[in-house]
């Protein structure tokens, strides 16, 4: 009986993980489209190499800022963050 409960918990935990990943992908795609549209309105409709690099750099900067904010938030509530610093100074 206990083994059955443990299996049920594992299944539910796996479903939560998969649903979280799927929803994260949907959010990432939505943000990708929003950022691309914003960059097109700022840089124009030209899909030049400079425009693509500008988009890639902006997306990277936004990703870093969001990850650092999430890491600080996780540290404040006592959780472990995926991004950690090796030395606090």
C-alpha positions, 0 to 999 in steps of 0.5 A, a space after each residue: 500500500 505504501 509503495 502505491 502511494 509513493 508511486 502516485 506521488 512520483 507520478 503527480 510530481 512528474 506531471 507537475 514538472 512536465 506541466 511547468 516545463 510546457 508552460 515555461 516554453 509557452 511563456 518563453 515563446 510569448 516573450 520571444 515574440 514580444 521582444 522581436 516585435 519591439 525590436 522591429 518597431 525600434 530598428 524597423 522591418 529590416 532583418 539585417 545581421 546587425 538587427 539580428 545581433 542586436 536582438 540576440 544581445 538584448 534577449 541575452 541581457 533580459 535573460 540574465 537580469 531575470 535570472 539574477 532577480 529570480 536567484 535573489 528572490 529564491 535566496 531571500 525565501 530560503 530556496 536554492 537558485 539555479 544561478 549561484 555565485 562562487 564567492 560573496 564579496 
